[in-house]
């Protein structure tokens, strides 16, 4: 225990001896502030569980998620099949675990697409203003005017069903919020003295955007992203439900809910348990996002 | 401040460094356009020129016009507006970016606001070296350390790695100066360079600016409303009121100024050597605006 308390001392010191210690101490403080919020911790636990489950899925699933066994189809939850089996006798628990990989993949891919795209558009529009701003924001508003799921549906319909196309479609519908956010930040940053000073130094607009403006937009974009994750999961599940996301027999939560739709009344577990997974994970991301916002972007809180 | 610098250099006979002729800067207002600068003319060589005037007299706008830093709403017209042989009228942002830092630079008022909070002092100075002198990382680092020494920072190695929130106002302003002088511009504009600083470091920072300017043979435009400071640190003074130049005179003759506005400005300062109950207030003569 002695070592543990020295570590804490080292992390909570008022006079860090090195830059590294200072950084770690800062991080530790933020972390403790985050940990004081029970809901945020709950969200973090859910997301960590999701990530672990996805990472370890090949080793922890009790059954092959694709193996059908018509003899034990639609079996209720039991000691052998924790979540029961579906209409082809596949183990739902294994499929939910395996499906977490799909969900996570979609969320991560969409996030790394829409964050940078939205930010680039917003920062450029905000910094240069004028006609360019009007054109870019016009496009943004047009995309924003459509309900996200409907627009994503339209894009998937054009691109063809499948996981990659679902990701692209969700990304195309997701960036406008980030563009708006980054533009708003840029408008205020643009007038700040240090940006003027950079211009006085002779820095090119590109340089100013990358080194002086974009870094300040990142915190709010990250917070917004974590809060948006739940929405992304729901849209992905929605596309899956309609048969436009991951294709069967791949286990995808939305598609699994769709598969259980026919037996909803008497074999409730087939649709309910994957649905519960969607619910819990969305909730987890939302709580995590709220917690993040409270610690990194305290202006909003 | 009496021990500081007497005006020496006079305008050189060749092409003036800065030439402004009949400059108008117009902003749209609710009741028609407003001229923030209305017919300002002056020219300067590699000397120290001060622009003084009240708030709103157009001194900052004049300097920002030269630097190309006006808000988009402003329209600039002038018979002549040039830096050396470079005409500054109608230049685009891209062209200004090429001149700024390299041929002309400007020191802003508050170093707390004007340094990038997420970059170290060293990085920001290196930025200038890399932009204008095409230095490699290593060269830029060397040069930045040298510049920090030049602005009289005792421990450049340490300051190099500090972030703006870790330095004092005076040190911040020195870093700013180092940043702006990196590419050895011909013209330095200092817009109230010491207004945001503690009184005790003002003289130091001004001494520094002045000695660097003299050493490098640069032109300096010092914008201020502090007449004592202007008298001590400049060769010539342009007195502005309501967007117009009231008079131009030698700094050494400031105390003998004849224009009623300048006299008024001088008269309304609280004197240190005797007690005054009510300070005189400027009586504005509409004739000044004609």
Interface residues (C-beta under 8 A of the other chain):
Chain A: X19 X129 X130 X192 X193 X194 X196 X197 X198 X199 X200 X201 X202 X203 X204 X205 X207 X211 X212 X215 X216
Chain B: X67 X69 X72 X93 X94 X97 X98 X99 X100 X101 X102 X105 X106 X108 X109 X110 X113 X114 X115 X116 X117 X118 X119 X127 X128 X131 X132 X161 X176 X179 X180 X182 X183
